[in-house]
Amino acid sequence: MGGATIERARDLRKNSPQPEKTLWRELKQFKSLGFHFRRQVPIGPYFADFICHGAKLAIEVDGHLHGRHG
């Protein structure tokens, strides 16, 4: 993973919209059940909002900001 990709992921985590922040608080509770979620995981040229590799689960939180450029 390149430095630009890491920086982009960090920026996305730092500037998460409220729906993603709310879901992140809920997903963290599943760690006690053995599910480890990660935020803003690069998948090809995209970033998945949340990934749980153990469950083979990716979650994308859609909102009005997705798909906008510039």
All heavy atoms as TSV, in Angstrom:
chain	resi	resn	atom	element	x	y	z
A	1	MET	N	N	0.865	-1.167	0.000
A	1	MET	CA	C	0.000	0.000	0.000
A	1	MET	C	C	0.907	1.224	0.000
A	1	MET	O	O	1.785	1.361	0.834
A	1	MET	CB	C	-0.907	-0.043	1.237
A	1	MET	CG	C	-1.959	1.002	1.244
A	1	MET	SD	S	-3.259	0.875	2.518
A	1	MET	CE	C	-2.833	-0.438	3.569
A	2	GLY	N	N	0.669	2.136	-0.931
A	2	GLY	CA	C	1.498	3.324	-1.061
A	2	GLY	C	C	1.182	4.389	-0.035
A	2	GLY	O	O	0.132	4.377	0.616
A	3	GLY	N	N	2.106	5.316	0.102
A	3	GLY	CA	C	1.941	6.402	1.065
A	3	GLY	C	C	0.720	7.266	0.790
A	3	GLY	O	O	0.031	7.702	1.700
A	4	ALA	N	N	0.438	7.509	-0.492
A	4	ALA	CA	C	-0.731	8.320	-0.842
A	4	ALA	C	C	-2.020	7.612	-0.445
A	4	ALA	O	O	-2.973	8.253	0.008
A	4	ALA	CB	C	-0.731	8.634	-2.339
A	5	THR	N	N	-2.040	6.293	-0.595
A	5	THR	CA	C	-3.225	5.519	-0.223
A	5	THR	C	C	-3.445	5.565	1.284
A	5	THR	O	O	-4.571	5.755	1.755
A	5	THR	CB	C	-3.078	4.054	-0.682
A	5	THR	OG1	O	-2.907	4.049	-2.102
A	5	THR	CG2	C	-4.294	3.229	-0.318
A	6	ILE	N	N	-2.366	5.429	2.035
A	6	ILE	CA	C	-2.462	5.490	3.498
A	6	ILE	C	C	-2.943	6.859	3.942
A	6	ILE	O	O	-3.830	6.975	4.795
A	6	ILE	CB	C	-1.110	5.140	4.149
A	6	ILE	CG1	C	-0.781	3.671	3.903
A	6	ILE	CG2	C	-1.114	5.451	5.641
A	6	ILE	CD1	C	0.631	3.276	4.282
A	7	GLU	N	N	-2.408	7.907	3.350
A	7	GLU	CA	C	-2.819	9.272	3.708
A	7	GLU	C	C	-4.286	9.501	3.373
A	7	GLU	O	O	-5.014	10.127	4.139
A	7	GLU	CB	C	-1.948	10.312	3.000
A	7	GLU	CG	C	-0.611	10.503	3.658
A	7	GLU	CD	C	-0.735	10.946	5.122
A	7	GLU	OE1	O	-1.527	11.854	5.432
A	7	GLU	OE2	O	-0.049	10.346	5.961
A	8	ARG	N	N	-4.738	8.993	2.228
A	8	ARG	CA	C	-6.136	9.153	1.831
A	8	ARG	C	C	-7.053	8.434	2.820
A	8	ARG	O	O	-8.083	8.962	3.228
A	8	ARG	CB	C	-6.348	8.621	0.413
A	8	ARG	CG	C	-7.769	8.690	-0.066
A	8	ARG	CD	C	-8.218	10.115	-0.314
A	8	ARG	NE	N	-9.572	10.089	-0.857
A	8	ARG	CZ	C	-10.526	10.926	-0.478
A	8	ARG	NH1	N	-10.275	11.884	0.377
A	8	ARG	NH2	N	-11.722	10.826	-0.982
A	9	ALA	N	N	-6.680	7.219	3.221
A	9	ALA	CA	C	-7.477	6.466	4.194
A	9	ALA	C	C	-7.543	7.219	5.520
A	9	ALA	O	O	-8.609	7.312	6.139
A	9	ALA	CB	C	-6.902	5.067	4.396
A	10	ARG	N	N	-6.429	7.760	5.964
A	10	ARG	CA	C	-6.407	8.535	7.217
A	10	ARG	C	C	-7.311	9.756	7.115
A	10	ARG	O	O	-8.042	10.091	8.049
A	10	ARG	CB	C	-4.982	8.969	7.545
A	10	ARG	CG	C	-4.126	7.872	8.078
A	10	ARG	CD	C	-2.738	8.359	8.386
A	10	ARG	NE	N	-1.913	7.253	8.843
A	10	ARG	CZ	C	-0.602	7.209	8.758
A	10	ARG	NH1	N	0.068	8.236	8.239
A	10	ARG	NH2	N	0.062	6.175	9.192
A	11	ASP	N	N	-7.255	10.433	5.973
A	11	ASP	CA	C	-8.092	11.616	5.774
A	11	ASP	C	C	-9.570	11.245	5.794
A	11	ASP	O	O	-10.387	11.943	6.394
A	11	ASP	CB	C	-7.721	12.304	4.460
A	11	ASP	CG	C	-8.496	13.583	4.243
A	11	ASP	OD1	O	-8.430	14.468	5.126
A	11	ASP	OD2	O	-9.161	13.703	3.198
A	12	LEU	N	N	-9.918	10.132	5.147
A	12	LEU	CA	C	-11.312	9.688	5.138
A	12	LEU	C	C	-11.794	9.343	6.543
A	12	LEU	O	O	-12.926	9.646	6.916
A	12	LEU	CB	C	-11.475	8.483	4.210
A	12	LEU	CG	C	-11.366	8.781	2.714
A	12	LEU	CD1	C	-11.262	7.487	1.922
A	12	LEU	CD2	C	-12.544	9.611	2.241
A	13	ARG	N	N	-10.937	8.703	7.337
A	13	ARG	CA	C	-11.313	8.376	8.721
A	13	ARG	C	C	-11.481	9.643	9.552
A	13	ARG	O	O	-12.416	9.758	10.346
A	13	ARG	CB	C	-10.276	7.454	9.351
A	13	ARG	CG	C	-10.316	6.038	8.841
A	13	ARG	CD	C	-9.463	5.088	9.648
A	13	ARG	NE	N	-8.057	5.416	9.617
A	13	ARG	CZ	C	-7.171	4.919	8.753
A	13	ARG	NH1	N	-7.566	4.052	7.843
A	13	ARG	NH2	N	-5.904	5.262	8.813
A	14	LYS	N	N	-10.567	10.578	9.369
A	14	LYS	CA	C	-10.585	11.822	10.151
A	14	LYS	C	C	-11.818	12.668	9.829
A	14	LYS	O	O	-12.364	13.333	10.707
A	14	LYS	CB	C	-9.313	12.611	9.850
A	14	LYS	CG	C	-9.191	13.904	10.587
A	14	LYS	CD	C	-7.885	14.605	10.235
A	14	LYS	CE	C	-7.827	15.989	10.825
A	14	LYS	NZ	N	-6.631	16.718	10.386
A	15	ASN	N	N	-12.263	12.628	8.595
A	15	ASN	CA	C	-13.372	13.477	8.150
A	15	ASN	C	C	-14.629	12.678	7.834
A	15	ASN	O	O	-15.362	13.011	6.904
A	15	ASN	CB	C	-12.922	14.287	6.928
A	15	ASN	CG	C	-11.792	15.223	7.261
A	15	ASN	OD1	O	-11.918	16.057	8.146
A	15	ASN	ND2	N	-10.669	15.063	6.578
A	16	SER	N	N	-14.897	11.656	8.613
A	16	SER	CA	C	-16.072	10.808	8.387
A	16	SER	C	C	-17.360	11.589	8.608
A	16	SER	O	O	-17.472	12.347	9.572
A	16	SER	CB	C	-16.067	9.616	9.346
A	16	SER	OG	O	-14.988	8.779	9.103
A	17	PRO	N	N	-18.360	11.372	7.743
A	17	PRO	CA	C	-19.665	11.987	7.987
A	17	PRO	C	C	-20.333	11.342	9.204
A	17	PRO	O	O	-19.981	10.233	9.617
A	17	PRO	CB	C	-20.447	11.719	6.711
A	17	PRO	CG	C	-19.677	10.718	5.940
A	17	PRO	CD	C	-18.297	10.665	6.478
A	18	GLN	N	N	-21.297	12.014	9.760
A	18	GLN	CA	C	-21.953	11.558	10.990
A	18	GLN	C	C	-22.521	10.139	10.887
A	18	GLN	O	O	-22.356	9.362	11.829
A	18	GLN	CB	C	-23.043	12.542	11.425
A	18	GLN	CG	C	-23.569	12.265	12.822
A	18	GLN	CD	C	-22.473	12.284	13.877
A	18	GLN	OE1	O	-21.664	13.197	13.931
A	18	GLN	NE2	N	-22.428	11.261	14.716
A	19	PRO	N	N	-23.172	9.757	9.793
A	19	PRO	CA	C	-23.682	8.369	9.734
A	19	PRO	C	C	-22.569	7.325	9.877
A	19	PRO	O	O	-22.763	6.299	10.524
A	19	PRO	CB	C	-24.343	8.277	8.361
A	19	PRO	CG	C	-24.730	9.689	8.058
A	19	PRO	CD	C	-23.628	10.535	8.643
A	20	GLU	N	N	-21.395	7.576	9.317
A	20	GLU	CA	C	-20.278	6.638	9.459
A	20	GLU	C	C	-19.758	6.618	10.892
A	20	GLU	O	O	-19.424	5.555	11.418
A	20	GLU	CB	C	-19.142	6.998	8.499
A	20	GLU	CG	C	-19.466	6.669	7.065
A	20	GLU	CD	C	-18.317	6.992	6.130
A	20	GLU	OE1	O	-17.150	7.061	6.577
A	20	GLU	OE2	O	-18.593	7.186	4.927
A	21	LYS	N	N	-19.691	7.772	11.536
A	21	LYS	CA	C	-19.246	7.831	12.937
A	21	LYS	C	C	-20.187	7.039	13.830
A	21	LYS	O	O	-19.751	6.312	14.719
A	21	LYS	CB	C	-19.172	9.279	13.412
A	21	LYS	CG	C	-18.063	10.070	12.775
A	21	LYS	CD	C	-18.108	11.517	13.232
A	21	LYS	CE	C	-17.057	12.334	12.526
A	21	LYS	NZ	N	-17.108	13.753	12.890
A	22	THR	N	N	-21.480	7.187	13.587
A	22	THR	CA	C	-22.481	6.481	14.388
A	22	THR	C	C	-22.365	4.973	14.198
A	22	THR	O	O	-22.356	4.212	15.172
A	22	THR	CB	C	-23.897	6.948	14.000
A	22	THR	OG1	O	-23.989	8.357	14.233
A	22	THR	CG2	C	-24.962	6.229	14.806
A	23	LEU	N	N	-22.241	4.530	12.952
A	23	LEU	CA	C	-22.119	3.100	12.688
A	23	LEU	C	C	-20.814	2.556	13.268
A	23	LEU	O	O	-20.791	1.451	13.811
A	23	LEU	CB	C	-22.201	2.812	11.198
A	23	LEU	CG	C	-22.138	1.340	10.798
A	23	LEU	CD1	C	-23.213	0.512	11.508
A	23	LEU	CD2	C	-22.252	1.187	9.296
A	24	TRP	N	N	-19.723	3.312	13.200
A	24	TRP	CA	C	-18.446	2.869	13.747
A	24	TRP	C	C	-18.560	2.585	15.246
A	24	TRP	O	O	-18.048	1.584	15.734
A	24	TRP	CB	C	-17.367	3.903	13.470
A	24	TRP	CG	C	-16.025	3.542	14.019
A	24	TRP	CD1	C	-15.296	4.263	14.914
A	24	TRP	CD2	C	-15.238	2.386	13.720
A	24	TRP	NE1	N	-14.107	3.624	15.186
A	24	TRP	CE2	C	-14.047	2.462	14.459
A	24	TRP	CE3	C	-15.425	1.289	12.891
A	24	TRP	CZ2	C	-13.061	1.481	14.408
A	24	TRP	CZ3	C	-14.442	0.317	12.841
A	24	TRP	CH2	C	-13.272	0.425	13.590
A	25	ARG	N	N	-19.260	3.457	15.974
A	25	ARG	CA	C	-19.459	3.218	17.414
A	25	ARG	C	C	-20.179	1.899	17.651
A	25	ARG	O	O	-19.854	1.159	18.578
A	25	ARG	CB	C	-20.241	4.375	18.047
A	25	ARG	CG	C	-19.408	5.592	18.337
A	25	ARG	CD	C	-20.127	6.580	19.226
A	25	ARG	NE	N	-21.399	7.036	18.699
A	25	ARG	CZ	C	-21.556	8.076	17.878
A	25	ARG	NH1	N	-20.507	8.769	17.492
A	25	ARG	NH2	N	-22.746	8.425	17.459
A	26	GLU	N	N	-21.147	1.585	16.810
A	26	GLU	CA	C	-21.901	0.334	16.959
A	26	GLU	C	C	-21.049	-0.883	16.574
A	26	GLU	O	O	-21.073	-1.905	17.259
A	26	GLU	CB	C	-23.176	0.373	16.115
A	26	GLU	CG	C	-24.168	1.437	16.537
A	26	GLU	CD	C	-24.668	1.262	17.961
A	26	GLU	OE1	O	-24.925	0.107	18.364
A	26	GLU	OE2	O	-24.801	2.266	18.673
A	27	LEU	N	N	-20.303	-0.769	15.498
A	27	LEU	CA	C	-19.504	-1.905	15.021
A	27	LEU	C	C	-18.392	-2.275	15.995
A	27	LEU	O	O	-18.029	-3.451	16.106
A	27	LEU	CB	C	-18.912	-1.594	13.643
A	27	LEU	CG	C	-19.912	-1.509	12.492
A	27	LEU	CD1	C	-19.205	-1.058	11.227
A	27	LEU	CD2	C	-20.636	-2.823	12.289
A	28	LYS	N	N	-17.843	-1.302	16.698
A	28	LYS	CA	C	-16.771	-1.586	17.655
A	28	LYS	C	C	-17.236	-2.530	18.762
A	28	LYS	O	O	-16.436	-3.267	19.332
A	28	LYS	CB	C	-16.223	-0.291	18.260
A	28	LYS	CG	C	-15.391	0.503	17.281
A	28	LYS	CD	C	-14.624	1.627	17.936
A	28	LYS	CE	C	-15.499	2.644	18.595
A	28	LYS	NZ	N	-14.735	3.795	19.133
A	29	GLN	N	N	-18.529	-2.543	19.048
A	29	GLN	CA	C	-19.066	-3.402	20.101
A	29	GLN	C	C	-18.983	-4.883	19.721
A	29	GLN	O	O	-19.026	-5.750	20.595
A	29	GLN	CB	C	-20.513	-3.021	20.403
A	29	GLN	CG	C	-20.640	-1.612	20.949
A	29	GLN	CD	C	-22.080	-1.225	21.177
A	29	GLN	OE1	O	-22.899	-2.057	21.562
A	29	GLN	NE2	N	-22.398	0.034	20.951
A	30	PHE	N	N	-18.861	-5.191	18.426
A	30	PHE	CA	C	-18.805	-6.583	17.979
A	30	PHE	C	C	-17.436	-7.211	18.207
A	30	PHE	O	O	-17.274	-8.404	18.034
A	30	PHE	CB	C	-19.181	-6.677	16.500
A	30	PHE	CG	C	-20.659	-6.520	16.264
A	30	PHE	CD1	C	-21.204	-5.274	16.017
A	30	PHE	CD2	C	-21.495	-7.622	16.307
A	30	PHE	CE1	C	-22.558	-5.122	15.813
A	30	PHE	CE2	C	-22.853	-7.483	16.099
A	30	PHE	CZ	C	-23.387	-6.223	15.856
A	31	LYS	N	N	-16.448	-6.421	18.610
A	31	LYS	CA	C	-15.116	-6.960	18.857
A	31	LYS	C	C	-15.150	-8.019	19.965
A	31	LYS	O	O	-14.454	-9.027	19.886
A	31	LYS	CB	C	-14.144	-5.841	19.223
A	31	LYS	CG	C	-12.706	-6.291	19.215
A	31	LYS	CD	C	-11.760	-5.123	19.305
A	31	LYS	CE	C	-10.346	-5.615	19.095
A	31	LYS	NZ	N	-9.398	-4.547	18.965
A	32	SER	N	N	-15.992	-7.809	20.965
A	32	SER	CA	C	-16.093	-8.780	22.062
A	32	SER	C	C	-16.649	-10.128	21.590
A	32	SER	O	O	-16.483	-11.138	22.248
A	32	SER	CB	C	-16.958	-8.220	23.190
A	32	SER	OG	O	-18.296	-8.052	22.747
A	33	LEU	N	N	-17.292	-10.129	20.415
A	33	LEU	CA	C	-17.820	-11.364	19.840
A	33	LEU	C	C	-16.854	-11.971	18.818
A	33	LEU	O	O	-17.172	-12.955	18.158
A	33	LEU	CB	C	-19.169	-11.090	19.161
A	33	LEU	CG	C	-20.277	-10.571	20.078
A	33	LEU	CD1	C	-21.493	-10.189	19.272
A	33	LEU	CD2	C	-20.628	-11.603	21.131
A	34	GLY	N	N	-15.686	-11.358	18.675
A	34	GLY	CA	C	-14.676	-11.891	17.773
A	34	GLY	C	C	-14.660	-11.288	16.382
A	34	GLY	O	O	-13.959	-11.784	15.501
A	35	PHE	N	N	-15.424	-10.226	16.165
A	35	PHE	CA	C	-15.453	-9.579	14.856
A	35	PHE	C	C	-14.653	-8.290	14.917
A	35	PHE	O	O	-14.960	-7.383	15.691
A	35	PHE	CB	C	-16.892	-9.271	14.439
A	35	PHE	CG	C	-17.721	-10.495	14.247
A	35	PHE	CD1	C	-18.608	-10.900	15.231
A	35	PHE	CD2	C	-17.614	-11.248	13.094
A	35	PHE	CE1	C	-19.384	-12.035	15.068
A	35	PHE	CE2	C	-18.379	-12.386	12.917
A	35	PHE	CZ	C	-19.264	-12.781	13.907
A	36	HIS	N	N	-13.616	-8.211	14.088
A	36	HIS	CA	C	-12.760	-7.024	14.053
A	36	HIS	C	C	-13.053	-6.242	12.775
A	36	HIS	O	O	-12.869	-6.749	11.665
A	36	HIS	CB	C	-11.290	-7.435	14.089
A	36	HIS	CG	C	-10.355	-6.282	13.946
A	36	HIS	ND1	N	-10.128	-5.395	14.975
A	36	HIS	CD2	C	-9.609	-5.873	12.897
A	36	HIS	CE1	C	-9.270	-4.478	14.558
A	36	HIS	NE2	N	-8.942	-4.745	13.304
A	37	PHE	N	N	-13.551	-5.027	12.938
A	37	PHE	CA	C	-13.850	-4.171	11.796
A	37	PHE	C	C	-12.742	-3.145	11.607
A	37	PHE	O	O	-12.148	-2.679	12.574
A	37	PHE	CB	C	-15.176	-3.428	12.013
A	37	PHE	CG	C	-16.384	-4.284	11.778
A	37	PHE	CD1	C	-16.927	-5.017	12.813
A	37	PHE	CD2	C	-16.966	-4.370	10.524
A	37	PHE	CE1	C	-18.038	-5.817	12.616
A	37	PHE	CE2	C	-18.073	-5.169	10.315
A	37	PHE	CZ	C	-18.609	-5.890	11.363
A	38	ARG	N	N	-12.469	-2.829	10.355
A	38	ARG	CA	C	-11.528	-1.776	9.999
A	38	ARG	C	C	-12.281	-0.732	9.196
A	38	ARG	O	O	-13.283	-1.033	8.545
A	38	ARG	CB	C	-10.387	-2.352	9.151
A	38	ARG	CG	C	-9.520	-3.303	9.948
A	38	ARG	CD	C	-8.435	-3.946	9.102
A	38	ARG	NE	N	-7.665	-2.943	8.387
A	38	ARG	CZ	C	-7.144	-3.122	7.166
A	38	ARG	NH1	N	-7.308	-4.268	6.538
A	38	ARG	NH2	N	-6.450	-2.166	6.582
A	39	ARG	N	N	-11.788	0.506	9.263
A	39	ARG	CA	C	-12.429	1.625	8.562
A	39	ARG	C	C	-11.600	2.057	7.367
A	39	ARG	O	O	-10.384	2.053	7.401
A	39	ARG	CB	C	-12.553	2.827	9.495
A	39	ARG	CG	C	-13.465	2.598	10.650
A	39	ARG	CD	C	-13.382	3.701	11.683
A	39	ARG	NE	N	-13.597	5.016	11.128
A	39	ARG	CZ	C	-13.291	6.146	11.754
A	39	ARG	NH1	N	-12.739	6.122	12.932
A	39	ARG	NH2	N	-13.527	7.296	11.193
A	40	GLN	N	N	-12.300	2.486	6.316
A	40	GLN	CA	C	-11.690	3.049	5.116
A	40	GLN	C	C	-10.561	2.167	4.586
A	40	GLN	O	O	-9.399	2.536	4.562
A	40	GLN	CB	C	-11.210	4.477	5.384
A	40	GLN	CG	C	-12.303	5.411	5.828
A	40	GLN	CD	C	-13.459	5.500	4.829
A	40	GLN	OE1	O	-13.306	5.266	3.639
A	40	GLN	NE2	N	-14.638	5.829	5.324
A	41	VAL	N	N	-10.942	0.986	4.155
A	41	VAL	CA	C	-9.996	-0.015	3.666
A	41	VAL	C	C	-9.910	0.072	2.141
A	41	VAL	O	O	-10.933	-0.007	1.457
A	41	VAL	CB	C	-10.440	-1.433	4.092
A	41	VAL	CG1	C	-9.468	-2.473	3.592
A	41	VAL	CG2	C	-10.604	-1.503	5.602
A	42	PRO	N	N	-8.702	0.234	1.612
A	42	PRO	CA	C	-8.569	0.298	0.151
A	42	PRO	C	C	-8.892	-1.033	-0.511
A	42	PRO	O	O	-8.434	-2.083	-0.072
A	42	PRO	CB	C	-7.097	0.658	-0.080
A	42	PRO	CG	C	-6.444	0.713	1.241
A	42	PRO	CD	C	-7.440	0.424	2.299
A	43	ILE	N	N	-9.722	-0.964	-1.541
A	43	ILE	CA	C	-10.053	-2.114	-2.374
A	43	ILE	C	C	-9.916	-1.609	-3.812
A	43	ILE	O	O	-10.786	-0.898	-4.312
A	43	ILE	CB	C	-11.479	-2.631	-2.118
A	43	ILE	CG1	C	-11.632	-3.102	-0.675
A	43	ILE	CG2	C	-11.830	-3.741	-3.097
A	43	ILE	CD1	C	-13.025	-3.557	-0.315
A	44	GLY	N	N	-8.810	-1.945	-4.440
A	44	GLY	CA	C	-8.533	-1.405	-5.769
A	44	GLY	C	C	-8.441	0.106	-5.676
A	44	GLY	O	O	-7.805	0.640	-4.760
A	45	PRO	N	N	-9.122	0.829	-6.569
A	45	PRO	CA	C	-9.063	2.296	-6.521
A	45	PRO	C	C	-10.057	2.917	-5.520
A	45	PRO	O	O	-10.119	4.127	-5.388
A	45	PRO	CB	C	-9.421	2.700	-7.956
A	45	PRO	CG	C	-10.327	1.606	-8.418
A	45	PRO	CD	C	-9.801	0.330	-7.755
A	46	TYR	N	N	-10.818	2.092	-4.832
A	46	TYR	CA	C	-11.868	2.566	-3.931
A	46	TYR	C	C	-11.503	2.320	-2.474
A	46	TYR	O	O	-10.567	1.598	-2.160
A	46	TYR	CB	C	-13.201	1.872	-4.252
A	46	TYR	CG	C	-13.594	2.023	-5.688
A	46	TYR	CD1	C	-13.430	0.976	-6.586
A	46	TYR	CD2	C	-14.114	3.227	-6.168
A	46	TYR	CE1	C	-13.772	1.116	-7.919
A	46	TYR	CE2	C	-14.463	3.378	-7.498
A	46	TYR	CZ	C	-14.283	2.326	-8.376
A	46	TYR	OH	O	-14.622	2.479	-9.684
A	47	PHE	N	N	-12.290	2.901	-1.583
A	47	PHE	CA	C	-12.139	2.691	-0.142
A	47	PHE	C	C	-13.480	2.228	0.405
A	47	PHE	O	O	-14.471	2.942	0.290
A	47	PHE	CB	C	-11.724	3.990	0.568
A	47	PHE	CG	C	-10.322	4.397	0.287
A	47	PHE	CD1	C	-10.013	5.113	-0.857
A	47	PHE	CD2	C	-9.301	4.065	1.158
A	47	PHE	CE1	C	-8.711	5.493	-1.133
A	47	PHE	CE2	C	-7.986	4.433	0.894
A	47	PHE	CZ	C	-7.693	5.146	-0.258
A	48	ALA	N	N	-13.500	1.030	0.979
A	48	ALA	CA	C	-14.717	0.539	1.632
A	48	ALA	C	C	-14.819	1.209	2.994
A	48	ALA	O	O	-13.821	1.340	3.702
A	48	ALA	CB	C	-14.668	-0.971	1.800
A	49	ASP	N	N	-16.005	1.649	3.364
A	49	ASP	CA	C	-16.177	2.335	4.649
A	49	ASP	C	C	-15.800	1.426	5.811
A	49	ASP	O	O	-15.090	1.839	6.723
A	49	ASP	CB	C	-17.609	2.841	4.814
A	49	ASP	CG	C	-17.933	3.985	3.862
A	49	ASP	OD1	O	-17.003	4.723	3.467
A	49	ASP	OD2	O	-19.113	4.139	3.502
A	50	PHE	N	N	-16.273	0.178	5.792
A	50	PHE	CA	C	-15.985	-0.764	6.872
A	50	PHE	C	C	-15.761	-2.149	6.288
A	50	PHE	O	O	-16.468	-2.552	5.370
A	50	PHE	CB	C	-17.146	-0.825	7.875
A	50	PHE	CG	C	-17.511	0.507	8.441
A	50	PHE	CD1	C	-18.582	1.219	7.939
A	50	PHE	CD2	C	-16.778	1.058	9.480
A	50	PHE	CE1	C	-18.908	2.460	8.453
A	50	PHE	CE2	C	-17.100	2.293	9.990
A	50	PHE	CZ	C	-18.164	2.999	9.482
A	51	ILE	N	N	-14.811	-2.871	6.862
A	51	ILE	CA	C	-14.503	-4.238	6.436
A	51	ILE	C	C	-14.342	-5.106	7.679
A	51	ILE	O	O	-13.710	-4.703	8.646
A	51	ILE	CB	C	-13.175	-4.289	5.647
A	51	ILE	CG1	C	-13.293	-3.579	4.303
A	51	ILE	CG2	C	-12.696	-5.718	5.452
A	51	ILE	CD1	C	-14.005	-4.351	3.236
A	52	CYS	N	N	-14.911	-6.314	7.623
A	52	CYS	CA	C	-14.638	-7.342	8.618
A	52	CYS	C	C	-14.138	-8.542	7.827
A	52	CYS	O	O	-14.931	-9.259	7.199
A	52	CYS	CB	C	-15.893	-7.701	9.419
A	52	CYS	SG	S	-15.596	-9.015	10.622
A	53	HIS	N	N	-12.813	-8.726	7.802
A	53	HIS	CA	C	-12.225	-9.798	7.010
A	53	HIS	C	C	-12.697	-11.178	7.477
A	53	HIS	O	O	-12.975	-12.047	6.650
A	53	HIS	CB	C	-10.699	-9.727	7.054
A	53	HIS	CG	C	-10.146	-8.556	6.307
A	53	HIS	ND1	N	-10.166	-8.458	4.942
A	53	HIS	CD2	C	-9.556	-7.419	6.751
A	53	HIS	CE1	C	-9.617	-7.326	4.565
A	53	HIS	NE2	N	-9.239	-6.669	5.650
A	54	GLY	N	N	-12.802	-11.371	8.784
A	54	GLY	CA	C	-13.209	-12.669	9.320
A	54	GLY	C	C	-14.596	-13.086	8.863
A	54	GLY	O	O	-14.861	-14.264	8.640
A	55	ALA	N	N	-15.490	-12.122	8.732
A	55	ALA	CA	C	-16.861	-12.414	8.300
A	55	ALA	C	C	-17.029	-12.251	6.786
A	55	ALA	O	O	-18.120	-12.456	6.267
A	55	ALA	CB	C	-17.837	-11.489	9.026
A	56	LYS	N	N	-15.942	-11.852	6.101
A	56	LYS	CA	C	-15.993	-11.577	4.661
A	56	LYS	C	C	-17.121	-10.596	4.358
A	56	LYS	O	O	-17.955	-10.807	3.481
A	56	LYS	CB	C	-16.152	-12.867	3.865
A	56	LYS	CG	C	-14.976	-13.796	4.027
A	56	LYS	CD	C	-15.126	-15.042	3.197
A	56	LYS	CE	C	-13.911	-15.938	3.427
A	56	LYS	NZ	N	-13.994	-17.168	2.667
A	57	LEU	N	N	-17.109	-9.494	5.111
A	57	LEU	CA	C	-18.173	-8.501	5.034
A	57	LEU	C	C	-17.598	-7.124	4.763
A	57	LEU	O	O	-16.648	-6.696	5.426
A	57	LEU	CB	C	-18.945	-8.474	6.363
A	57	LEU	CG	C	-20.031	-7.428	6.521
A	57	LEU	CD1	C	-21.184	-7.704	5.562
A	57	LEU	CD2	C	-20.519	-7.409	7.964
A	58	ALA	N	N	-18.164	-6.443	3.789
A	58	ALA	CA	C	-17.827	-5.044	3.505
A	58	ALA	C	C	-19.111	-4.228	3.636
A	58	ALA	O	O	-20.174	-4.655	3.180
A	58	ALA	CB	C	-17.254	-4.893	2.104
A	59	ILE	N	N	-18.993	-3.060	4.264
A	59	ILE	CA	C	-20.147	-2.190	4.460
A	59	ILE	C	C	-19.817	-0.826	3.884
A	59	ILE	O	O	-18.798	-0.224	4.216
A	59	ILE	CB	C	-20.507	-2.037	5.947
A	59	ILE	CG1	C	-20.830	-3.391	6.564
A	59	ILE	CG2	C	-21.674	-1.061	6.114
A	59	ILE	CD1	C	-21.014	-3.351	8.071
A	60	GLU	N	N	-20.706	-0.328	3.039
A	60	GLU	CA	C	-20.567	1.003	2.464
A	60	GLU	C	C	-21.758	1.826	2.930
A	60	GLU	O	O	-22.909	1.426	2.734
A	60	GLU	CB	C	-20.531	0.913	0.939
A	60	GLU	CG	C	-20.327	2.209	0.238
A	60	GLU	CD	C	-18.960	2.826	0.498
A	60	GLU	OE1	O	-18.008	2.097	0.809
A	60	GLU	OE2	O	-18.845	4.069	0.382
A	61	VAL	N	N	-21.490	2.954	3.555
A	61	VAL	CA	C	-22.550	3.835	4.040
A	61	VAL	C	C	-22.766	4.910	2.971
A	61	VAL	O	O	-21.908	5.745	2.748
A	61	VAL	CB	C	-22.171	4.496	5.387
A	61	VAL	CG1	C	-23.283	5.419	5.853
A	61	VAL	CG2	C	-21.874	3.434	6.429
A	62	ASP	N	N	-23.904	4.825	2.295
A	62	ASP	CA	C	-24.186	5.803	1.246
A	62	ASP	C	C	-24.783	7.054	1.854
A	62	ASP	O	O	-25.461	7.023	2.870
A	62	ASP	CB	C	-25.161	5.225	0.216
A	62	ASP	CG	C	-24.510	4.189	-0.667
A	62	ASP	OD1	O	-23.287	4.293	-0.879
A	62	ASP	OD2	O	-25.207	3.289	-1.146
A	63	GLY	N	N	-24.502	8.139	1.201
A	63	GLY	CA	C	-25.031	9.421	1.648
A	63	GLY	C	C	-24.910	10.427	0.532
A	63	GLY	O	O	-24.457	10.122	-0.567
A	64	HIS	N	N	-25.266	11.637	0.819
A	64	HIS	CA	C	-25.284	12.662	-0.218
A	64	HIS	C	C	-23.891	13.041	-0.711
A	64	HIS	O	O	-23.743	13.608	-1.786
A	64	HIS	CB	C	-26.033	13.900	0.270
A	64	HIS	CG	C	-25.323	14.649	1.341
A	64	HIS	ND1	N	-25.279	14.214	2.653
A	64	HIS	CD2	C	-24.592	15.791	1.297
A	64	HIS	CE1	C	-24.568	15.069	3.368
A	64	HIS	NE2	N	-24.147	16.017	2.577
A	65	LEU	N	N	-22.824	12.735	0.029
A	65	LEU	CA	C	-21.477	13.091	-0.390
A	65	LEU	C	C	-20.834	12.064	-1.306
A	65	LEU	O	O	-19.885	12.381	-2.012
A	65	LEU	CB	C	-20.574	13.283	0.847
A	65	LEU	CG	C	-20.972	14.397	1.777
A	65	LEU	CD1	C	-20.026	14.437	2.970
A	65	LEU	CD2	C	-20.963	15.731	1.058
A	66	HIS	N	N	-21.332	10.841	-1.317
A	66	HIS	CA	C	-20.728	9.800	-2.142
A	66	HIS	C	C	-20.940	10.099	-3.611
A	66	HIS	O	O	-22.007	10.524	-4.038
A	66	HIS	CB	C	-21.301	8.428	-1.796
A	66	HIS	CG	C	-20.751	7.893	-0.507
A	66	HIS	ND1	N	-19.636	7.119	-0.468
A	66	HIS	CD2	C	-21.143	8.057	0.770
A	66	HIS	CE1	C	-19.362	6.806	0.785
A	66	HIS	NE2	N	-20.267	7.367	1.556
A	67	GLY	N	N	-19.912	9.885	-4.380
A	67	GLY	CA	C	-20.019	10.079	-5.825
A	67	GLY	C	C	-19.728	11.493	-6.273
A	67	GLY	O	O	-19.682	11.763	-7.463
A	68	ARG	N	N	-19.522	12.409	-5.358
A	68	ARG	CA	C	-19.203	13.798	-5.727
A	68	ARG	C	C	-17.694	13.968	-5.805
A	68	ARG	O	O	-16.955	13.446	-4.987
A	68	ARG	CB	C	-19.760	14.776	-4.715
A	68	ARG	CG	C	-21.261	14.810	-4.743
A	68	ARG	CD	C	-21.760	15.990	-3.980
A	68	ARG	NE	N	-23.214	15.954	-3.993
A	68	ARG	CZ	C	-23.965	16.806	-3.363
A	68	ARG	NH1	N	-23.414	17.757	-2.649
A	68	ARG	NH2	N	-25.258	16.718	-3.420
A	69	HIS	N	N	-17.279	14.675	-6.791
A	69	HIS	CA	C	-15.845	14.920	-6.977
A	69	HIS	C	C	-15.599	16.422	-6.975
A	69	HIS	O	O	-16.394	17.188	-7.470
A	69	HIS	CB	C	-15.355	14.315	-8.287
A	69	HIS	CG	C	-15.594	12.841	-8.360
A	69	HIS	ND1	N	-14.795	11.951	-7.732
A	69	HIS	CD2	C	-16.559	12.122	-8.976
A	69	HIS	CE1	C	-15.224	10.719	-7.950
A	69	HIS	NE2	N	-16.303	10.803	-8.694
A	70	GLY	N	N	-14.431	16.772	-6.481
A	70	GLY	CA	C	-14.022	18.178	-6.562
A	70	GLY	C	C	-14.289	18.872	-5.359
A	70	GLY	O	O	-14.469	19.609	-4.658
